[in-house]
């Protein structure tokens, strides 16, 4: 049994194979979700945010190579291909499209579990070199520094570079107050050359983008101090209201 309950997304359109894989993985303590709508694999991935993906190549409408590329635009989670194709070229294509490993059918279930465990260790456990510096998670809010995109569930927005740097700093210290001076220094390096009103404007813009993700009151203003990003809770669920339906007047001001 794994000490941590990792979440695996299974993208396999053969219900018998999917059922066998899910049962075996769950037996070893993993949480398993199965894609049901094979035309919305990326959307389901964003909604579930799994720790690893098991991805078949032969799928309805679009193949596994396509969906691997789509997932790679928003995440670096381990992706293991499963396929009846056993040729070298197929395995090379899988790796070139962003896959981390390749398992051929018919497969040995113990081998599948071993490869899953190994991939998770490399990504998150004892073999991981460091936390991914390009991705930051606060509750169910995900920030990707490589793309300046912020996502929550199946919703995603792209921020300007300045807006993203501002939100990243607030997210790194979620739940605590970040002073206006610190934000200005992080954004522009020298407070003396910046109009303080510019920060206010950018905070307002970030607030509007977070509203698009269903978080209308995520950033609080603390008069005379700075701003605070309320620690986003996974329990809100995609599209749920923010932590304070009726925030204080102080928290509502820009």
N, C-alpha and C positions, 0 to 999 in steps of 0.2 A: 504494500500500500504506500502511496506517495504521502509525504508529510503534508504537503500543500495540495489542496483540491484544485488542480488545474482544469481549465475549461477547454474542451476540444470541439471544433466545428467539423462535422462530417458532411462532405459534399459527394454523395454517391447516389445515383438514381436507381440502382438495383436494390429493391427493398429487402431482399433476402440477405445480400451481402452487407448492406447497411445495418440490418438488425444484428447480424453476427458480430460485426465490428463493435457496434455500440455496447452490446452485452459484455464483450470481453474487456473493453476499456473501462466500463463501469465496475466490472468485477475487481479491477485493480485500483479503484478509488477515484477515477476521473469523472468529471461531469461532462456529458456529451449532449450536444445539440445537433439535430439533423436539418439540413436545408430542405425546405418543402417546395419552394418556388424557384425553379432553376433558371428563371429569367431575371431574378433579383438577388443573385448570390452576394454581390457587393453590399447591397442594402441590408441583407440579413447579417452579413459580417459586421457592418458598422453598428447595427442594433445590438448584437450579442457581444462583440469585442472579445473573442476567444483568445486563448493563449497559444493555440496551435491549430492548424487546418490540415485535415486529411482530404485530399482533392483528387477525384477521379478525372481521367482525361476525356473519356467518352461521356458527354453530357448532352441533354437536349438543347437545341438552339445554338449555344456557344460552348466550345470545348474548354477543358481545364486550363489550357495554356492561356486562353483569353482571360479567364477569371483570375488566374494567378497574377497576370499583369495588372488587372484592375485593383486587386488587393494591395499590390506593391505600391500603388500610388498613395496609399494612406497608411500603410503599416509594414513593419519588418518582422512580424511574427513568423515562426517557423511554418513552412508549408511543405508537406510530404505528399508527393504524387503517388497514387495507386492506379495501376493499369495492367491490362492483359498484354499490352505491347512489351516485348522483352528485348527489342533491338537496341543497339548502342546509340543509334541516331535519336530514338525516342527519349532515351535517358539524357542525352546531351541537350536536346531541345528543352526538356523539363528544367534542367539546371540553368540554361541560358535565359529562360523566361522568368526566373526568379525563385525556382523551387530549391529546397534545401536537401531533399533526399528523394529516392524513387523506390517504390515497392511493387514488385510484379505479382500478378494474379496467375494461378492460385497461390495464395500466400500462407505462410505459417503464422498463426496468431501470436505465438510467442515472439517471433521476429518483429511483427508489427509493434507489439508493446515495447520491445527493447529499443526499436528505432524511435518511437515516440518519447520514451523516457530519456534517451540520449539527446534528442533534439531539445527537449525542455531543459535538461541540465546545461547544455551549451548556451541556451538563450537566457535562462533565468537563475540557474543554480550554481553549483561548485565550479563549472567550467566557464561561466560567463565572465568576461574580462571586466565589464563595468556596465552600469545602467546606461541604456541608450540615451546619449546626450541630445538627440534630435527630437525626442518625443517626451512629453510631460503629461501626466494624468492627474487630475484632481477630481476625485469621485468619478462621475460618469462623463466628465468633460475632458476631451483629449486635444492637446496642442501639438502640431507638427511643425517644427522649426524649418524643415526642409522645404515646406510648401506654404508657410504662413497661414495654414488652414486650422480651423477649430471645429471640432465635431462633437455631437452629443446624440446618441442613438442613431437614427437614420437622417439626422439633419447635419448640414455642414455649411460653414461660411468661410470666406477667404478675407483676411484682414490686410491692410496696407502694412509695409514693413515697420513703420513707426507704431501703429496700433498694436501689432503683434508683439513687439518688444515690451510695450507697456503691460499688456495682458500677461506675458510670460513672467515678468517680474512679480506681478501680483499673485500669479498662480504658484510660483515657487514658494511664496510665503503666505499661502492661503490661510485665512483665519486670523492673521495678524495685520496691524496697521503698517503701511509703507508710506513714509513721509513724501511730501511733494518734492523736497530737495533730492531724495534718493531716486525718485522716478525721473526727474529732470537730468540728473547726472548719468543715469543708465541710458537715457534716450539720446542725449546730446553731448555728453562728456563735460561740458562747462556751463554751469548754471548762469554765469554772468552774460552769456550771449543768447539767452533764450527768454522770450516773452512768456511770463507765467500763464497768461491766458491760453497759450497754445496747448499746454497740458490739459487744462480744463476742457478745451474743445475735443482733444483726442480721447479723454475719458468718456465724454458724452457719446462719441462715435462708437467706442468699444461697448458701451452699455447698449446701444441700439443693436449691435451685432449679436450680443448675448441674448437680447430679447427675441431675436429670430430663432435662437436655439431653445426658446422656452424658459429663459432665465431673466425675467424683467427686473429683478432687484438684487442681482448678484454682487454688484459693487456698491459698497457703502462709502459715503463721504463722512469723514471725521473732522469737524471744523477745527482749524488751527493745528491739525496733525497730518492728515493725508487721506489715504484711501485703503479700504480693506475688501478683499475678495472673500465673500462668505464661502466656507468650505462646502463644496457641492456634494450632495449626498446621492449615492447610487439609488437610494430608495425612492427618489423623486420619480424616476422613470422618464423615458423620452416624452418631452412635451408637457411634463407636469409643471405646475407653477413653482416659482422660486420659494426660498425659505421664509419669506415674510410677505404675505399677501397685503398687509397694511404696514409698510415700513415707517419708521419714524421720519419726521420732517427732515432731520439731520441726514439720514441715509438717502433721501430722495434728491437732495440738492447736487448739482454738478461738482 
